[in-house]
């Protein structure tokens, strides 16, 4: 007999794909990493979330866009 997978904790729709949205989703994953939440992230930017706080360091400290990228596995 097959057992059903555990039910999801809930559904979350995140509007915006910036740093705060990234941290929210990371927190959900940390608390229930396997089948815990059904998450949909809606963002309008053509690139993945990045560290906007340190954006000026691209110019002043010679950092690259990859240095500012947030964890893409979230």
Secondary structure as GFF3:
##gff-version 3
##sequence-region A 1 74
A	DSSP	beta_strand	10	15	.	.	.	ID=ss1
A	DSSP	alpha_helix	19	31	.	.	.	ID=ss2
A	DSSP	beta_strand	37	42	.	.	.	ID=ss3
A	DSSP	three_ten_helix	52	54	.	.	.	ID=ss4
A	DSSP	alpha_helix	57	60	.	.	.	ID=ss5
A	DSSP	alpha_helix	65	68	.	.	.	ID=ss6
###
